[in-house]
Amino acid sequence: MRALHVEDDDFVAELYRKGLKAHGIVVDRVSHADDAEAALLVVDYEAIILDLSLPDVDGLTFLRALRRRRNMVPVIIISARSAVADKVEALTIGADDFVSKPIQLTELAARLFALKRRPPLLHEGELRIGNLALLPQARLATVGGEQLQLSRRESLLLALLMGNLGRPLTREAIGDRLYGFGEEIASNAVEVLVFRLRSRLRAAGADVKINSARGVGYTIQSIEPKPKART
């Protein structure tokens, strides 16, 4: 795994570089947002470790610009800031994780690998399969133009499946995306969530189905709508 570390403190940067290298993570370090922008043009990083207090711009400004360009590389923020408002703002504008300093490097490595396993989720436009449509950002689903009431996790699962059409998603990948790091979840939580979503789609008359293959994962596909009975 290769990550970009945006951090202006030399001591902290070297500590992270050595510590993460022991976990098989190669870290390139830059100290300014401008240097990070340049690095992203030439290297396809699997994650960014971002400090918020940078010499040239605030880290949130850098993150906002990154997401505005539709660059969805996973970003984990490591910051001395611990206010809930800072965390909420960062996660709202596109951070994938936010951790207050100090952090153990074993935990940071685990969080980075968890981000790597996550399938992409963010989509700007409408997703559509058959008569089912979804606006992921608004969490608004419709079937044949009629709004479909879904819970937050049901709509996130639907966005995952529709946004990764043709790509099987394992139970672990879905769990990593839908549940927080370190959050205790039941062993059958994903299966129960899939069952509920299937039931809602079926009841609404959606001409899609969610397939499951043991050891492979879940996919969604369109099905031919049943012809209406003649009267």
C-alpha positions in Angstrom: 0.0 0.0 0.0 1.3 3.5 -0.8 0.0 6.6 1.0 0.7 10.3 0.9 1.3 12.0 4.2 0.6 15.7 4.3 2.4 16.9 7.4 4.7 19.9 8.1 6.3 18.5 11.3 9.5 16.7 10.4 9.6 14.6 13.6 6.1 13.3 13.3 6.5 12.6 9.6 9.5 10.5 10.1 7.9 8.7 13.0 4.9 7.8 10.8 7.1 6.8 7.9 9.1 4.3 9.9 6.2 3.0 11.9 3.9 2.4 8.9 6.8 0.9 6.8 6.9 -1.9 9.4 3.3 -2.7 8.4 4.0 -2.8 4.7 2.8 0.8 4.0 5.0 3.0 1.9 4.6 6.6 2.8 5.6 9.6 0.7 5.6 12.8 2.7 5.0 16.4 1.7 4.7 19.4 4.0 2.5 21.8 1.9 -0.9 21.5 0.2 0.7 22.7 -3.0 3.2 19.9 -2.9 0.4 17.4 -2.2 -1.5 18.6 -5.3 1.7 18.1 -7.4 2.3 14.6 -6.0 -1.3 13.5 -6.7 -0.8 14.4 -10.4 2.0 11.8 -10.8 1.2 9.1 -8.3 -2.0 7.1 -7.8 -2.0 6.9 -4.1 -4.3 4.5 -2.2 -4.8 6.9 0.7 -3.9 10.3 2.1 -3.0 11.0 5.7 -3.8 14.6 6.2 -2.9 17.1 9.0 -5.1 20.1 9.2 -2.5 22.7 10.3 -0.5 23.2 7.1 1.8 26.2 6.4 0.1 27.3 3.2 -3.6 26.5 3.6 -5.9 24.8 6.1 -6.2 21.1 5.6 -9.9 21.3 5.2 -9.5 23.8 2.4 -7.2 21.3 0.6 -9.7 18.5 1.2 -12.6 20.5 -0.1 -10.7 21.3 -3.3 -9.7 17.7 -3.7 -13.4 16.5 -3.6 -14.5 19.4 -5.8 -12.3 18.0 -8.5 -14.0 14.6 -8.0 -10.8 13.0 -6.6 -12.1 10.3 -4.3 -8.8 8.9 -2.9 -9.5 7.9 0.7 -8.5 10.6 3.2 -7.8 10.0 6.9 -7.3 13.1 9.0 -4.9 13.0 11.9 -5.2 16.2 13.9 -4.8 17.7 17.3 -8.2 19.2 16.9 -10.8 17.2 18.8 -13.9 19.4 18.7 -17.0 17.6 17.4 -17.6 20.5 15.0 -14.3 20.0 13.3 -14.9 16.3 12.9 -18.4 16.8 11.5 -17.2 19.4 9.0 -14.3 17.2 7.9 -16.5 14.2 7.4 -19.2 16.2 5.7 -16.9 17.6 3.0 -15.4 14.3 2.2 -13.0 12.9 4.8 -13.3 9.1 5.2 -11.9 9.0 8.8 -10.9 11.5 11.5 -8.6 10.6 14.4 -7.4 13.0 17.1 -3.7 12.9 18.0 -2.0 11.0 19.5 -2.6 7.7 17.7 -0.8 4.4 17.9 0.7 3.5 14.6 -0.7 0.0 14.7 -4.2 1.5 14.8 -3.4 3.9 12.0 -2.1 1.1 9.8 -5.4 -0.9 10.6 -7.5 2.2 9.7 -5.6 2.6 6.4 -6.0 -1.0 5.4 -9.7 -0.7 6.3 -10.0 2.3 3.9 -8.3 0.3 1.2 -10.8 -2.5 1.5 -13.8 -0.1 1.1 -15.5 -0.1 -2.2 -16.2 3.4 -3.7 -19.4 5.0 -2.5 -19.6 8.7 -3.4 -21.5 9.5 -6.6 -22.7 12.9 -7.8 -25.3 11.9 -10.3 -28.3 9.7 -10.4 -27.9 5.9 -10.4 -30.5 3.9 -12.3 -31.2 0.2 -12.9 -34.6 -0.7 -14.5 -37.3 1.3 -12.8 -35.1 1.9 -9.7 -33.4 5.2 -9.4 -31.2 6.6 -6.6 -29.6 10.0 -5.8 -26.9 8.8 -3.3 -26.0 12.2 -1.9 -29.7 13.0 -1.0 -30.4 9.3 -0.1 -33.5 9.5 -2.3 -34.7 6.3 -3.9 -37.6 5.9 -6.3 -39.3 3.0 -8.0 -41.3 3.9 -11.1 -41.2 7.5 -9.9 -42.6 6.7 -6.5 -40.4 7.5 -3.5 -39.1 4.4 -1.6 -38.6 4.8 2.1 -35.3 3.5 3.2 -33.2 3.7 6.4 -29.8 5.4 6.2 -27.9 2.1 6.1 -30.4 0.6 3.6 -29.8 3.6 1.2 -26.1 3.4 1.7 -26.1 -0.3 0.9 -28.2 0.4 -2.2 -25.8 3.0 -3.3 -22.9 0.6 -2.8 -24.6 -2.1 -4.9 -25.8 0.2 -7.7 -22.5 2.1 -7.8 -20.5 -1.1 -8.1 -22.7 -2.7 -10.8 -21.2 -6.0 -11.9 -18.6 -6.1 -9.1 -19.4 -8.5 -6.3 -19.1 -6.9 -2.8 -18.1 -9.2 0.0 -19.8 -9.1 3.4 -16.5 -7.7 4.9 -16.3 -4.9 2.3 -19.9 -3.9 2.9 -19.4 -4.0 6.7 -16.3 -1.8 6.4 -18.2 0.9 4.5 -21.4 0.9 6.5 -20.2 0.5 10.0 -17.7 2.7 11.9 -14.1 1.6 12.6 -14.1 -0.5 15.8 -18.0 -0.5 16.0 -19.4 -3.7 17.4 -21.7 -5.3 14.9 -23.5 -8.6 15.0 -22.0 -11.4 12.8 -25.2 -11.5 10.7 -25.7 -7.7 10.5 -25.0 -7.4 6.8 -27.2 -10.4 5.9 -30.1 -8.9 7.9 -29.6 -5.6 6.1 -29.5 -7.2 2.7 -32.7 -9.1 3.6 -34.5 -5.9 4.6 -33.4 -4.1 1.5 -34.6 -7.0 -0.7 -37.9 -7.0 1.0 -38.4 -3.3 0.5 -37.5 -3.5 -3.2 -39.8 -6.4 -3.8 -42.7 -4.8 -2.0 -42.2 -1.6 -4.1 -42.2 -3.5 -7.4 -38.6 -2.8 -8.3 -37.5 -4.8 -11.3 -34.1 -5.5 -9.8 -32.8 -8.3 -7.6 -29.9 -8.7 -5.2 -27.9 -11.8 -5.8 -25.7 -13.5 -3.3 -23.0 -16.1 -4.0 -21.3 -17.8 -1.1 -17.6 -16.8 -0.8 -18.0 -14.2 -3.6 -20.4 -11.5 -2.4 -23.5 -9.5 -3.3 -24.5 -8.0 -6.6 -27.5 -6.2 -8.0 -29.0 -6.7 -11.4 -32.1 -5.7 -13.4 -34.7 -8.3 -14.1 -37.4 -8.4 -16.8 -40.6 -6.9 -15.3 -43.5 -9.3 -15.2 -46.1 -8.6 -18.0 -49.3 -7.2 -16.7 -52.2 -9.6 -16.8 -54.8 -8.8 -19.5 -58.2 -7.9 -18.3 
